[in-house]
């Protein structure tokens, strides 16, 4: 399964606003997309609540994975951005 490890760019980490933006984008993708913090269990990237349960802070590394490589790239790019700016 394609995956990419990226660094969380949002100042507040993957909390309310960044999680909502990422979840909305993942929800528009036909394939399942998951995000995992470190070696932890992956969560559904189309659920902002599940993303927030990761507790990922700015600078943490998360892994985005999906059967759809374009989806991995799209969501990974969002994670890397400061979505609070």
N, C-alpha and C positions, 0 to 999 in steps of 0.2 A: 504494500500500500504506500503510495507516495506520501511523504511527510517533509516538513521543514521546521527547524528550530529557529526561533526568533526571540528578540529581546523586547519586552513590553515597553512601549514608548510613552504611554499616557502618564501624566504626573501623579494621578491618583491610582494608577494600576488599572486592573480590569474590574472596575466598579461600575456603578449605575449607568452613566452616560456612555462610556466606551463599550460596556457590555451590550447595551441596547443597540448601538450602531453595528457592532460585529454580528449580533444575533439577527438583526434585520437583513444584513447582507447574506448571511449563511442561509436564512430562510428562503431567499430567492434562488438558491442553487438547488438543482434537482437531485444532487448526490448528498449523502450524509457527510457532514464535516464535524470533526472532533478536535478539542483542544485539551492538552494535558500540561500540568505544571510539573516540571522536573520528571521524576520517575513515577509520578502519581497516575491514578486512573484517569482516562480521558472522559470528558463530558461533551454533551451535545452542544455544538457551537451555535445552533439556532435558538437556544434558550438563554436569555440574558441572566436569569436566575441561576442556572447551572454554571455559567461562566463566572458569576460573582462568587460562587462557592469555592472556586479554586483559590481565592485569596491572593491572586498574583499581583505583586507590587511593581512599580516602575523599576526597570532593570532586571527583573526576573526573566528567566528563559522558559518559554513555553513551546510545545510542539503542536503544530497543526497537521492533521492527517485526514485524508479522504481518498476515495478511489479515483476522484477527478482531480488531476494535477493542476488544472487551471483554478479550481476552487481552493486548493491549498495555497497557491500563489496569491489569490485575491484576499483571502482571510488573513494570511500571514502579513501581507502588506498593511492591512488595517491595524493589526496588533502592534506593529512597529511604529505607527504614527501616534502623535500626541492628539488623541481625539477630544481632549478637553480644551484645546487651543481655539 
